[in-house]
């Protein structure tokens, strides 16, 4: 059994247990932490895991963070201007423009919150493609926005590495961030 399958097995056990919630928070948010180099392997496993969750009695809602990111950018009305400026702009300026769009009201965190808040309690929401948030956005911002809104169990597939009980290194590129309060699985 691969380490990804072992982590999924642990996730399924946590989802089934009545004490699935982390004592540090009331929200049922789980981070499925995996090495970034296993990204393609994880994507191949997702259909099988989705089926296993269905067999366990859960409805499954798979949401691409990448899709939500692009919806926010496209609907901002600023994408055409950004593309026009792209030829003369440096990468830092372009990244800052995208970060600004995603941080605005109705940006990425609000879009994720709308999906998660609207999911029925018997649903498991799978938030995939977190790697596409780099370098614009951190998943911790989404977790903060979701505080006290989550009824459905929510799983963030997080490419990176764990550091202690609440710390993560996004994509093994970003420095340690110890401000995650949800249940972390895998990634050690």
Protein Blocks (a to p, Z undefined) as FASTA:
>chain_A
ZZklmmmmmmmmmmmpmklpcfkbcbdcddddddfklmmmmmmmmmmmmmmmmmnopacd
dddfklmmmmmmmmnopmmmmmmmmmmpcfklmmmmmmmmmmmghilklmmmmmmmmpcf
kbccddehklmmpckbcfklmmmmmgokambdcddddedddehjkbccehhlaccdfkbf
bdceejZZ
